[in-house]
Amino acid sequence: MAITIKDVAKKANVAPSTVSRVIADNPRISVNTKKRVRKAMKELGYHPNVNARNLAVRSSQSIGVIMPSSAETALQNPFFPEVLRGIGSIAHETEYSLYVSTGGDDRQLFEEVKRMVFGNRVDGIILLYSRANDPIIDFLVEEKFPFVVVGKPYNNESSITYVDNDNVHASMELTNHLIEFGHRQIAFIGGTTDLMVTRERLLGYKQALADANIAFKEKYIVHDEFLRSSGHKAVEQLFALSTPPSAIVIADDMMSLGVINMLEEFGLDCPSDVSITSFNNLYLSELTRPPLTTVDIQIYKLGIQSAKCLIEQLKSKDEPAKRVIVPYAIKYRSSTKKIK
């Protein structure tokens, strides 16, 4: 339940009108009273409504977009600017502004989301990730606040609208491509294990191995951030093994770029020595050498569909929850090679 001005007034032992004047920083209110009211606001977790002047229409005409906990790190991956471009195109059409989060860690991000919700700074929220046991999703469900997830929610709650790809099937198809090329020593490099997209792509990889009667090897699995530097670290780990892989399924193109660069440092060639498959079809995937075989998840369309779903919720409170699956397509290029 949201804390109100009346709750703050009661705790500070002042009139509600005094609280309003403190929020507006009225010079006629004494310094001591301001300190007492602000202390009460902090202790109660009260967030001022920054759009109070707009109460007549009950709308901020803004959409909150929540990046993963470190926006600075996330923006190193071209996935996020591209999905934001899709969201922005619909926001522009419907005359909504975007309020993009900049939380530095999980705690700061959660606090920023609460400010968005309790301060009426946004009408709805789009989460650009899905993480296991995420308190933000639990909070938004509890507050019955309109939101959409890009990715499958960890708890598969029927009330949550989400936009995603069939990541399990895409990963199976990608792994099968390597199996058909004769590879049996196939590694997997994915993001952190709390991310649902990592779990689903790993599941598809495992399923393809099982269907082909290829033993799953834990030593062939590496998890890290979706960054180029993570690809570097993964190669060091995998190619220190007594039996290194001949092929790799990588859950993100940025990681793949790091892998290819690091392979060169090890004196290995892609695809002659190691075949690589990847996800996301970032613009860089076609420019790298060799061009990457990768899954085109239609990032721009993920952004468009997530924004459309949220706008529909904002227009109608009775809008049912949706599961929108954006189709994918594998782009077969030159980073894989048949082996004998």
TORKOL-4160 file (C-alpha; in steps of 0.2 Angstrom, whole numbers, padded with zeros to 4 digits, m for minus):
340
<pt num="1" X="0000" Y="0000" Z="0000"/>
<pt num="2" X="0007" Y="0017" Z="m0005"/>
<pt num="3" X="0011" Y="0030" Z="0009"/>
<pt num="4" X="0001" Y="0046" Z="0008"/>
<pt num="5" X="0003" Y="0064" Z="0013"/>
<pt num="6" X="m0009" Y="0061" Z="0027"/>
<pt num="7" X="0003" Y="0047" Z="0034"/>
<pt num="8" X="0018" Y="0058" Z="0033"/>
<pt num="9" X="0008" Y="0072" Z="0042"/>
<pt num="10" X="0002" Y="0061" Z="0056"/>
<pt num="11" X="0020" Y="0055" Z="0059"/>
<pt num="12" X="0027" Y="0073" Z="0058"/>
<pt num="13" X="0013" Y="0080" Z="0069"/>
<pt num="14" X="0009" Y="0093" Z="0056"/>
<pt num="15" X="m0006" Y="0097" Z="0044"/>
<pt num="16" X="m0006" Y="0088" Z="0027"/>
<pt num="17" X="m0005" Y="0105" Z="0019"/>
<pt num="18" X="0011" Y="0108" Z="0028"/>
<pt num="19" X="0018" Y="0092" Z="0020"/>
<pt num="20" X="0013" Y="0099" Z="0003"/>
<pt num="21" X="0022" Y="0115" Z="0006"/>
<pt num="22" X="0038" Y="0106" Z="0012"/>
<pt num="23" X="0038" Y="0096" Z="m0004"/>
<pt num="24" X="0036" Y="0112" Z="m0014"/>
<pt num="25" X="0050" Y="0119" Z="m0003"/>
<pt num="26" X="0039" Y="0134" Z="0002"/>
<pt num="27" X="0051" Y="0147" Z="0011"/>
<pt num="28" X="0037" Y="0151" Z="0023"/>
<pt num="29" X="0040" Y="0134" Z="0032"/>
<pt num="30" X="0053" Y="0134" Z="0045"/>
<pt num="31" X="0069" Y="0124" Z="0044"/>
<pt num="32" X="0065" Y="0114" Z="0059"/>
<pt num="33" X="0048" Y="0109" Z="0052"/>
<pt num="34" X="0055" Y="0105" Z="0035"/>
<pt num="35" X="0068" Y="0093" Z="0044"/>
<pt num="36" X="0055" Y="0085" Z="0054"/>
<pt num="37" X="0043" Y="0082" Z="0039"/>
<pt num="38" X="0057" Y="0076" Z="0027"/>
<pt num="39" X="0063" Y="0064" Z="0041"/>
<pt num="40" X="0045" Y="0057" Z="0042"/>
<pt num="41" X="0045" Y="0055" Z="0023"/>
<pt num="42" X="0061" Y="0045" Z="0023"/>
<pt num="43" X="0056" Y="0034" Z="0038"/>
<pt num="44" X="0040" Y="0030" Z="0029"/>
<pt num="45" X="0047" Y="0028" Z="0012"/>
<pt num="46" X="0036" Y="0041" Z="0005"/>
<pt num="47" X="0039" Y="0047" Z="m0013"/>
<pt num="48" X="0032" Y="0064" Z="m0018"/>
<pt num="49" X="0021" Y="0064" Z="m0033"/>
<pt num="50" X="0031" Y="0074" Z="m0046"/>
<pt num="51" X="0016" Y="0075" Z="m0057"/>
<pt num="52" X="0004" Y="0082" Z="m0045"/>
<pt num="53" X="m0001" Y="0096" Z="m0056"/>
<pt num="54" X="m0006" Y="0083" Z="m0069"/>
<pt num="55" X="m0019" Y="0074" Z="m0058"/>
<pt num="56" X="m0033" Y="0080" Z="m0069"/>
<pt num="57" X="m0029" Y="0068" Z="m0082"/>
<pt num="58" X="m0020" Y="0055" Z="m0071"/>
<pt num="59" X="m0006" Y="0052" Z="m0083"/>
<pt num="60" X="0012" Y="0056" Z="m0084"/>
<pt num="61" X="0012" Y="0052" Z="m0103"/>
<pt num="62" X="0029" Y="0043" Z="m0099"/>
<pt num="63" X="0035" Y="0025" Z="m0100"/>
<pt num="64" X="0048" Y="0018" Z="m0088"/>
<pt num="65" X="0061" Y="0007" Z="m0096"/>
<pt num="66" X="0071" Y="m0003" Z="m0084"/>
<pt num="67" X="0089" Y="m0009" Z="m0089"/>
<pt num="68" X="0098" Y="m0023" Z="m0080"/>
<pt num="69" X="0106" Y="m0017" Z="m0064"/>
<pt num="70" X="0121" Y="m0009" Z="m0072"/>
<pt num="71" X="0115" Y="0002" Z="m0086"/>
<pt num="72" X="0133" Y="0007" Z="m0090"/>
<pt num="73" X="0138" Y="m0011" Z="m0093"/>
<pt num="74" X="0122" Y="m0015" Z="m0102"/>
<pt num="75" X="0124" Y="m0001" Z="m0114"/>
<pt num="76" X="0141" Y="m0008" Z="m0120"/>
<pt num="77" X="0130" Y="m0022" Z="m0129"/>
<pt num="78" X="0121" Y="m0015" Z="m0144"/>
<pt num="79" X="0106" Y="m0026" Z="m0140"/>
<pt num="80" X="0099" Y="m0012" Z="m0128"/>
<pt num="81" X="0100" Y="0003" Z="m0140"/>
<pt num="82" X="0092" Y="m0007" Z="m0153"/>
<pt num="83" X="0077" Y="m0013" Z="m0142"/>
<pt num="84" X="0076" Y="0005" Z="m0135"/>
<pt num="85" X="0074" Y="0011" Z="m0153"/>
<pt num="86" X="0059" Y="m0001" Z="m0156"/>
<pt num="87" X="0051" Y="0005" Z="m0140"/>
<pt num="88" X="0055" Y="0023" Z="m0144"/>
<pt num="89" X="0046" Y="0021" Z="m0161"/>
<pt num="90" X="0030" Y="0016" Z="m0153"/>
<pt num="91" X="0032" Y="0029" Z="m0139"/>
<pt num="92" X="0034" Y="0043" Z="m0152"/>
<pt num="93" X="0018" Y="0037" Z="m0162"/>
<pt num="94" X="0008" Y="0037" Z="m0146"/>
<pt num="95" X="0015" Y="0053" Z="m0139"/>
<pt num="96" X="0024" Y="0045" Z="m0124"/>
<pt num="97" X="0041" Y="0050" Z="m0117"/>
<pt num="98" X="0053" Y="0037" Z="m0111"/>
<pt num="99" X="0060" Y="0037" Z="m0093"/>
<pt num="100" X="0076" Y="0025" Z="m0094"/>
<pt num="101" X="0082" Y="0019" Z="m0077"/>
<pt num="102" X="0100" Y="0022" Z="m0072"/>
<pt num="103" X="0102" Y="0012" Z="m0056"/>
<pt num="104" X="0120" Y="0007" Z="m0052"/>
<pt num="105" X="0116" Y="m0009" Z="m0043"/>
<pt num="106" X="0101" Y="m0020" Z="m0039"/>
<pt num="107" X="0096" Y="m0010" Z="m0023"/>
<pt num="108" X="0097" Y="0007" Z="m0032"/>
<pt num="109" X="0087" Y="0000" Z="m0047"/>
<pt num="110" X="0073" Y="m0006" Z="m0035"/>
<pt num="111" X="0073" Y="0011" Z="m0027"/>
<pt num="112" X="0072" Y="0020" Z="m0043"/>
<pt num="113" X="0057" Y="0008" Z="m0049"/>
<pt num="114" X="0048" Y="0013" Z="m0032"/>
<pt num="115" X="0051" Y="0031" Z="m0036"/>
<pt num="116" X="0043" Y="0029" Z="m0053"/>
<pt num="117" X="0028" Y="0020" Z="m0046"/>
<pt num="118" X="0024" Y="0029" Z="m0030"/>
<pt num="119" X="0029" Y="0046" Z="m0038"/>
<pt num="120" X="0018" Y="0043" Z="m0053"/>
<pt num="121" X="0033" Y="0047" Z="m0064"/>
<pt num="122" X="0027" Y="0034" Z="m0077"/>
<pt num="123" X="0011" Y="0026" Z="m0082"/>
<pt num="124" X="0019" Y="0009" Z="m0085"/>
<pt num="125" X="0035" Y="0000" Z="m0086"/>
<pt num="126" X="0045" Y="m0011" Z="m0098"/>
<pt num="127" X="0058" Y="m0023" Z="m0090"/>
<pt num="128" X="0072" Y="m0026" Z="m0103"/>
<pt num="129" X="0077" Y="m0042" Z="m0094"/>
<pt num="130" X="0070" Y="m0057" Z="m0084"/>
<pt num="131" X="0079" Y="m0063" Z="m0069"/>
<pt num="132" X="0075" Y="m0077" Z="m0057"/>
<pt num="133" X="0068" Y="m0071" Z="m0040"/>
<pt num="134" X="0068" Y="m0053" Z="m0045"/>
<pt num="135" X="0060" Y="m0042" Z="m0032"/>
<pt num="136" X="0055" Y="m0029" Z="m0045"/>
<pt num="137" X="0043" Y="m0040" Z="m0054"/>
<pt num="138" X="0036" Y="m0046" Z="m0037"/>
<pt num="139" X="0034" Y="m0028" Z="m0032"/>
<pt num="140" X="0025" Y="m0023" Z="m0049"/>
<pt num="141" X="0013" Y="m0038" Z="m0047"/>
<pt num="142" X="0009" Y="m0033" Z="m0029"/>
<pt num="143" X="0006" Y="m0015" Z="m0034"/>
<pt num="144" X="m0004" Y="m0020" Z="m0049"/>
<pt num="145" X="0006" Y="m0008" Z="m0059"/>
<pt num="146" X="0006" Y="m0010" Z="m0078"/>
<pt num="147" X="0022" Y="m0018" Z="m0085"/>
<pt num="148" X="0028" Y="m0029" Z="m0098"/>
<pt num="149" X="0044" Y="m0040" Z="m0098"/>
<pt num="150" X="0055" Y="m0043" Z="m0113"/>
<pt num="151" X="0059" Y="m0061" Z="m0109"/>
<pt num="152" X="0050" Y="m0075" Z="m0100"/>
<pt num="153" X="0046" Y="m0071" Z="m0082"/>
<pt num="154" X="0054" Y="m0083" Z="m0070"/>
<pt num="155" X="0038" Y="m0088" Z="m0061"/>
<pt num="156" X="0028" Y="m0090" Z="m0077"/>
<pt num="157" X="0014" Y="m0080" Z="m0068"/>
<pt num="158" X="m0001" Y="m0080" Z="m0079"/>
<pt num="159" X="m0005" Y="m0061" Z="m0075"/>
<pt num="160" X="0012" Y="m0055" Z="m0083"/>
<pt num="161" X="0013" Y="m0049" Z="m0101"/>
<pt num="162" X="0029" Y="m0053" Z="m0109"/>
<pt num="163" X="0037" Y="m0053" Z="m0126"/>
<pt num="164" X="0051" Y="m0066" Z="m0130"/>
<pt num="165" X="0058" Y="m0078" Z="m0143"/>
<pt num="166" X="0057" Y="m0097" Z="m0142"/>
<pt num="167" X="0075" Y="m0097" Z="m0135"/>
<pt num="168" X="0074" Y="m0116" Z="m0131"/>
<pt num="169" X="0070" Y="m0121" Z="m0149"/>
<pt num="170" X="0082" Y="m0108" Z="m0156"/>
<pt num="171" X="0096" Y="m0115" Z="m0146"/>
<pt num="172" X="0092" Y="m0133" Z="m0151"/>
<pt num="173" X="0092" Y="m0128" Z="m0169"/>
<pt num="174" X="0109" Y="m0119" Z="m0167"/>
<pt num="175" X="0117" Y="m0134" Z="m0158"/>
<pt num="176" X="0110" Y="m0147" Z="m0171"/>
<pt num="177" X="0118" Y="m0137" Z="m0184"/>
<pt num="178" X="0135" Y="m0140" Z="m0176"/>
<pt num="179" X="0130" Y="m0159" Z="m0173"/>
<pt num="180" X="0126" Y="m0160" Z="m0192"/>
<pt num="181" X="0143" Y="m0153" Z="m0196"/>
<pt num="182" X="0151" Y="m0168" Z="m0187"/>
<pt num="183" X="0155" Y="m0159" Z="m0170"/>
<pt num="184" X="0154" Y="m0169" Z="m0154"/>
<pt num="185" X="0164" Y="m0159" Z="m0142"/>
<pt num="186" X="0152" Y="m0144" Z="m0141"/>
<pt num="187" X="0154" Y="m0130" Z="m0127"/>
<pt num="188" X="0141" Y="m0117" Z="m0122"/>
<pt num="189" X="0145" Y="m0099" Z="m0116"/>
<pt num="190" X="0131" Y="m0090" Z="m0108"/>
<pt num="191" X="0126" Y="m0076" Z="m0098"/>
<pt num="192" X="0124" Y="m0076" Z="m0079"/>
<pt num="193" X="0113" Y="m0091" Z="m0072"/>
<pt num="194" X="0100" Y="m0080" Z="m0065"/>
<pt num="195" X="0095" Y="m0073" Z="m0082"/>
<pt num="196" X="0080" Y="m0083" Z="m0089"/>
<pt num="197" X="0087" Y="m0081" Z="m0107"/>
<pt num="198" X="0103" Y="m0090" Z="m0102"/>
<pt num="199" X="0093" Y="m0104" Z="m0094"/>
<pt num="200" X="0082" Y="m0106" Z="m0109"/>
<pt num="201" X="0097" Y="m0106" Z="m0121"/>
<pt num="202" X="0106" Y="m0118" Z="m0110"/>
<pt num="203" X="0091" Y="m0130" Z="m0110"/>
<pt num="204" X="0090" Y="m0130" Z="m0129"/>
<pt num="205" X="0108" Y="m0134" Z="m0130"/>
<pt num="206" X="0107" Y="m0148" Z="m0118"/>
<pt num="207" X="0091" Y="m0155" Z="m0126"/>
<pt num="208" X="0100" Y="m0156" Z="m0143"/>
<pt num="209" X="0115" Y="m0165" Z="m0136"/>
<pt num="210" X="0103" Y="m0178" Z="m0127"/>
<pt num="211" X="0093" Y="m0180" Z="m0143"/>
<pt num="212" X="0110" Y="m0184" Z="m0152"/>
<pt num="213" X="0116" Y="m0196" Z="m0138"/>
<pt num="214" X="0130" Y="m0184" Z="m0134"/>
<pt num="215" X="0136" Y="m0184" Z="m0116"/>
<pt num="216" X="0133" Y="m0167" Z="m0107"/>
<pt num="217" X="0150" Y="m0161" Z="m0100"/>
<pt num="218" X="0149" Y="m0148" Z="m0086"/>
<pt num="219" X="0167" Y="m0143" Z="m0090"/>
<pt num="220" X="0161" Y="m0136" Z="m0107"/>
<pt num="221" X="0149" Y="m0124" Z="m0099"/>
<pt num="222" X="0155" Y="m0106" Z="m0095"/>
<pt num="223" X="0144" Y="m0092" Z="m0088"/>
<pt num="224" X="0148" Y="m0073" Z="m0087"/>
<pt num="225" X="0141" Y="m0056" Z="m0092"/>
<pt num="226" X="0135" Y="m0053" Z="m0110"/>
<pt num="227" X="0151" Y="m0043" Z="m0114"/>
<pt num="228" X="0166" Y="m0045" Z="m0126"/>
<pt num="229" X="0178" Y="m0047" Z="m0111"/>
<pt num="230" X="0168" Y="m0062" Z="m0105"/>
<pt num="231" X="0172" Y="m0070" Z="m0122"/>
<pt num="232" X="0190" Y="m0068" Z="m0119"/>
<pt num="233" X="0189" Y="m0076" Z="m0101"/>
<pt num="234" X="0179" Y="m0091" Z="m0108"/>
<pt num="235" X="0192" Y="m0095" Z="m0121"/>
<pt num="236" X="0205" Y="m0096" Z="m0108"/>
<pt num="237" X="0195" Y="m0108" Z="m0097"/>
<pt num="238" X="0189" Y="m0119" Z="m0111"/>
<pt num="239" X="0206" Y="m0121" Z="m0121"/>
<pt num="240" X="0215" Y="m0125" Z="m0105"/>
<pt num="241" X="0206" Y="m0141" Z="m0105"/>
<pt num="242" X="0214" Y="m0157" Z="m0110"/>
<pt num="243" X="0201" Y="m0160" Z="m0123"/>
<pt num="244" X="0195" Y="m0143" Z="m0129"/>
<pt num="245" X="0179" Y="m0141" Z="m0139"/>
<pt num="246" X="0179" Y="m0141" Z="m0158"/>
<pt num="247" X="0163" Y="m0130" Z="m0158"/>
<pt num="248" X="0154" Y="m0117" Z="m0146"/>
<pt num="249" X="0136" Y="m0111" Z="m0144"/>
<pt num="250" X="0138" Y="m0093" Z="m0138"/>
<pt num="251" X="0122" Y="m0085" Z="m0130"/>
<pt num="252" X="0127" Y="m0067" Z="m0137"/>
<pt num="253" X="0136" Y="m0060" Z="m0151"/>
<pt num="254" X="0146" Y="m0048" Z="m0141"/>
<pt num="255" X="0154" Y="m0063" Z="m0132"/>
<pt num="256" X="0157" Y="m0071" Z="m0149"/>
<pt num="257" X="0168" Y="m0056" Z="m0154"/>
<pt num="258" X="0178" Y="m0058" Z="m0139"/>
<pt num="259" X="0180" Y="m0077" Z="m0142"/>
<pt num="260" X="0186" Y="m0075" Z="m0160"/>
<pt num="261" X="0199" Y="m0062" Z="m0155"/>
<pt num="262" X="0205" Y="m0073" Z="m0141"/>
<pt num="263" X="0206" Y="m0088" Z="m0152"/>
<pt num="264" X="0218" Y="m0079" Z="m0163"/>
<pt num="265" X="0229" Y="m0076" Z="m0148"/>
<pt num="266" X="0229" Y="m0094" Z="m0145"/>
<pt num="267" X="0234" Y="m0097" Z="m0163"/>
<pt num="268" X="0217" Y="m0105" Z="m0167"/>
<pt num="269" X="0207" Y="m0101" Z="m0182"/>
<pt num="270" X="0188" Y="m0099" Z="m0183"/>
<pt num="271" X="0181" Y="m0110" Z="m0192"/>
<pt num="272" X="0196" Y="m0121" Z="m0197"/>
<pt num="273" X="0200" Y="m0125" Z="m0179"/>
<pt num="274" X="0184" Y="m0120" Z="m0169"/>
<pt num="275" X="0166" Y="m0117" Z="m0176"/>
<pt num="276" X="0156" Y="m0104" Z="m0168"/>
<pt num="277" X="0137" Y="m0101" Z="m0167"/>
<pt num="278" X="0129" Y="m0086" Z="m0158"/>
<pt num="279" X="0113" Y="m0076" Z="m0154"/>
<pt num="280" X="0106" Y="m0059" Z="m0158"/>
<pt num="281" X="0112" Y="m0055" Z="m0175"/>
<pt num="282" X="0119" Y="m0038" Z="m0170"/>
<pt num="283" X="0125" Y="m0027" Z="m0184"/>
<pt num="284" X="0143" Y="m0032" Z="m0179"/>
<pt num="285" X="0140" Y="m0051" Z="m0182"/>
<pt num="286" X="0140" Y="m0048" Z="m0201"/>
<pt num="287" X="0155" Y="m0037" Z="m0201"/>
<pt num="288" X="0167" Y="m0048" Z="m0190"/>
<pt num="289" X="0179" Y="m0060" Z="m0198"/>
<pt num="290" X="0173" Y="m0073" Z="m0201"/>
<pt num="291" X="0154" Y="m0067" Z="m0202"/>
<pt num="292" X="0145" Y="m0076" Z="m0188"/>
<pt num="293" X="0132" Y="m0089" Z="m0189"/>
<pt num="294" X="0119" Y="m0082" Z="m0177"/>
<pt num="295" X="0101" Y="m0082" Z="m0172"/>
<pt num="296" X="0092" Y="m0066" Z="m0178"/>
<pt num="297" X="0080" Y="m0063" Z="m0163"/>
<pt num="298" X="0073" Y="m0047" Z="m0171"/>
<pt num="299" X="0078" Y="m0035" Z="m0157"/>
<pt num="300" X="0069" Y="m0020" Z="m0165"/>
<pt num="301" X="0053" Y="m0030" Z="m0166"/>
<pt num="302" X="0055" Y="m0036" Z="m0148"/>
<pt num="303" X="0055" Y="m0017" Z="m0143"/>
<pt num="304" X="0040" Y="m0013" Z="m0154"/>
<pt num="305" X="0029" Y="m0027" Z="m0147"/>
<pt num="306" X="0034" Y="m0023" Z="m0129"/>
<pt num="307" X="0029" Y="m0005" Z="m0131"/>
<pt num="308" X="0012" Y="m0010" Z="m0140"/>
<pt num="309" X="0008" Y="m0022" Z="m0126"/>
<pt num="310" X="0011" Y="m0009" Z="m0113"/>
<pt num="311" X="0001" Y="0005" Z="m0122"/>
<pt num="312" X="m0014" Y="m0008" Z="m0124"/>
<pt num="313" X="m0013" Y="m0010" Z="m0105"/>
<pt num="314" X="m0013" Y="0008" Z="m0102"/>
<pt num="315" X="m0028" Y="0011" Z="m0113"/>
<pt num="316" X="m0038" Y="m0003" Z="m0105"/>
<pt num="317" X="m0037" Y="m0009" Z="m0087"/>
<pt num="318" X="m0046" Y="m0025" Z="m0092"/>
<pt num="319" X="m0033" Y="m0029" Z="m0105"/>
<pt num="320" X="m0028" Y="m0048" Z="m0103"/>
<pt num="321" X="m0011" Y="m0053" Z="m0100"/>
<pt num="322" X="m0002" Y="m0058" Z="m0117"/>
<pt num="323" X="0013" Y="m0069" Z="m0122"/>
<pt num="324" X="0020" Y="m0063" Z="m0138"/>
<pt num="325" X="0033" Y="m0074" Z="m0146"/>
<pt num="326" X="0043" Y="m0065" Z="m0159"/>
<pt num="327" X="0049" Y="m0077" Z="m0173"/>
<pt num="328" X="0068" Y="m0080" Z="m0175"/>
<pt num="329" X="0078" Y="m0084" Z="m0190"/>
<pt num="330" X="0096" Y="m0092" Z="m0191"/>
<pt num="331" X="0108" Y="m0083" Z="m0202"/>
<pt num="332" X="0120" Y="m0095" Z="m0208"/>
<pt num="333" X="0137" Y="m0087" Z="m0212"/>
<pt num="334" X="0155" Y="m0092" Z="m0211"/>
<pt num="335" X="0159" Y="m0096" Z="m0193"/>
<pt num="336" X="0155" Y="m0115" Z="m0194"/>
<pt num="337" X="0164" Y="m0129" Z="m0204"/>
<pt num="338" X="0161" Y="m0147" Z="m0206"/>
<pt num="339" X="0173" Y="m0159" Z="m0198"/>
<pt num="340" X="0177" Y="m0177" Z="m0203"/>
